[in-house]
Amino acid sequence: MVFRQRAVVKDEPGSFSGLLMLRLLKLALAMGFALVLSACGSLPPANFEQSSRIDVRRVCLTTPGVPERPQVTIMNPIGAGFGVVGNLIEARRAAGAQQEMQTVLAKASYNYEAALSDSVFAAMSKAGFAMVHSPESRPENERSKFMTRYPTVKRVDAFLDVYADYVGFQAMQSSEDYRPHLEISARLVEAKSGKILYQGRIVYGFSVATEEDAVLVHAENTVRFRDRTALRANPTLTAQALQGAIDAVAWELAKQFM
């Protein structure tokens, strides 16, 4: 997709166009800030000690944190080379793509929050843990960070806290195919002491981060979509592609405890 800038129109203060540009600028800045945070990495890794398996058998899975909308982004968009104007164009494209993907998944009756919860629950069960679901929903302000308080649940040894920074599709370049992309952070916390028994980050697909301790799960090479039109064409197929990424990440998480 190629964007051509023909002219820059200077808007009067308070005009509709001016307000729209201001909103798009804020969105562009937010996207850039998110990429910086992702690149820096904020999770000190904590590997799971196998000796802890003796004491950790019954685990409560908290309600996962997920983005409000699925994402569809281009890692290195053409627009990024045109400064602020290019970033505004890319921000508008990304916002439109998010709305499209939300509609596509709704047509497929696909709930990625429930899918992530179910997949992690099943994978951890296969890893040998007795799993239970949290009776409480996740606080809205903790969608993209670890919870500050865990629910009161009887007879559990630990809480598994999972949130996703990214759920959706991503292309490396504007001219390349879209592929499923998922980024999650997970923490296992001992119920009695609050001690962190495990903390890590798992990425499916491309990674904009340079964090050496993140576990990278390579995307299936056969699952790709030429453009946004292809992502919209078959909602069921698009949802299945995203489910494949979720299952792969959930299993990779379970393997950290095996």
N, C-alpha and C positions, 0 to 999 in steps of 0.2 A: 504494500500500500504506500503510495507516494503522495505527499502533501505539498502543494505549491502555494506559496504566499504571493498574492498579487498586489495587495496594498494594505497599509496599516491606517485605519480610520481612528482619529482621535475623538473620543467621546466626551460629551459634556458631563461634569460631575452630577451624579444622581440619575443618569440616564439608564434605561434598561440594559443596553449593551454594556455600559460601563460596569454595572452591578454584576452582570454575567461574567465579564472578564475577571472581576475581583474574586468571585466565587471559584472560578476555574484556577486562578492563581493560587488561592488557598489550598485547593485540592492538589495542585502540582507540588507545592511545597510540602504538603503532608506526605505525598508519595515519596518524595526525595528523602524526607526525614526517616520514613519507614525503612527505605533501602539502607540508609546509613546505620540505623540500629541493627538491621539484619547483618550487615557486613561486619560490624564491630563484634557482635556476639555478646550476650550478657549472662550466659549460663555456665557457671563453673561446673565441670563434669564431676560426677560422683558415681563410680562404678559399683555395681551391686556385689557385695561380698557373699559368696555362696554359703558361707557358714550361717548367714542370716536366715537361710531357708528353714532351718530347724524351728525358728521362732515365728516366722512369717508364713502362715498357711492360708488364713482367711483374709481376703483383701476387699475393701470397699472401693468401687470405681466411682469417682465423682462425676457429675454431669460435665461432659467435655465443654471447653470454651471454643467457640468457632466464630469466624467473621460473620457479620450480619448478612453479607451477600457473598456469593461465590465470586472469585476473581478471574479475570481473563486479561493477561498482560503480555507485553513484549519486553524481553529483557534489555535489548539494545535497540529501541525504536529509532526510525529515521528522524522523527521530530526532535529528538534530543540534541541533534546537531545544529539546531536553529535557535538555540538560546531560550529565552523566556517564552517567546511566541511558540516555538516548537514544543516546549513542555506543556503549554496551555492546550495545544492541539491534542497532545498525547493524553492529557488528563481528561479531556472531553471524550476522546475515543475510549479510554478505559472505563469511564463512568457509563457510557452507552453499552459497552461490552458486558459489564457487570449486570446491568438491567436485563439484557438479552439472556444471559446465562441463568439468571433467576427464573425467567419465564420458561426457558427450556427445561430446567429441572422440575419445575412445577407441573409441566405437561406430562412428565414421566412419573409424577407422584413420588419424587425422590427427595428425601430429607437427609442431607449430609451430616447433620448433627447426630441424628439417631443412628445413621449408618456407621459413623465413627465410634459411637458408644458400643453398639452391638458387635462390631468387628474386634475392638480391643477386648471386650468382655470375653468373646469366644476364644481369641488367641491366648489370653492369659489363663483361661480355663484349660486349654490344651497344654499349657506350660506346667500345669499341676497345681494351680492355686484354686481355692474355693472362693469364687467371686460372688459379690453381692452388689446391687446397684444402690447408689446414694438415694435416700428418701427426699433430698432437697434439690431444688434447681440451683443452677449457678448464678451468683450475683451478676447483674448486668455490667457492672463496672470491673468485673474480673474475667471478661471474655478472653482477653489476650495476656493474661498473667496468672501466676499460681495463686491459689486461694489463700486468704489470710486466716481463715477459720474453717475447720472441717465439721461436718454434722456429728451429732451424737448417735453412734450406732453400736449396739451391743455385740460383744463377742467378735470383734474384728481386730486383726493384728496390725494392719496398716491401711493407709489410704493411697490410692493411685490417682494422682492429679494430672490431667492431660488437657492441653489447649493447643489449638491450631492457629498459627499465624497466617497461613495461606491454604486455601482450599479452592481448587479450580483448574485452570489450564494456562499454559505459558508457552510462548514461542521465543527462541533464542534471538532471532532477527525478524524484522518486518516481513521479509520475503520467505521465512521458513514456516514449517508446519507447527500447529499447536499440539501440545502433548499434556497429559494430566500432570498436575503439580500439587504437592502437598508438603507442608512443613508443620511438624508438631514438636512440642516440648513436653516432657513427662517428668514427674517426680513421685517417688515412692516414700511415704512418710510413716514412721512408726507411730501407731495410735497412742500409746501410753506416754512416750517421752517426747514425741515431736521430732525425733532425729531423722535426718534425711538419709535414707538407705540407698537411694539411686536418684540421679538427675541427669538428664541427657536430652539431646535434640536429634531428630531424625528427619531427613529431607528426601522426598521422592522426586526425581527428575533433576532439572538444572538447579544450581545453587548460586545465588548472588553473593553468598557469604564466603569468607575465607577461613572460617573456624575449623581447625584441624580435628577437633573432637566431635564434630557432628557426624552422624552415621549417614552416608549417602546411599540411597537405594536407586539403582539405575532404572529408568523408565523402560517399559517394553517397547522395543523398536518398531513393532508392528501396529501399535496403537497411536495414531496421529490423525490430525484433521487439517486439511489444506488451509482453511480460513474460517472466519466466523460464520459464513454461510454453511459450511460443512458441519460446524458445531450445532447449528440450528436444525439441520436437515432431518436428523433422526434422534429425537430426545431420549429414547430408550437406549440407543447405542452410546450416546454421550454420557448418560448416567452410569452405564455399565463400565465405561472407561474410567470414570472417576471412582467407582466402587473398587475397581482393580487396584488403583493406587492406595486407597484406604486400607484394603486387605493386606497389601504388601507392607505398608508401614506398621500396621497393627502386629503383624507377625514378626517383623524386625524388632519391635519393642519387646514382645514376649521373649524373643531369643536372648535379650540382655539379662534375663533371669534364669537361663537354662545352663 
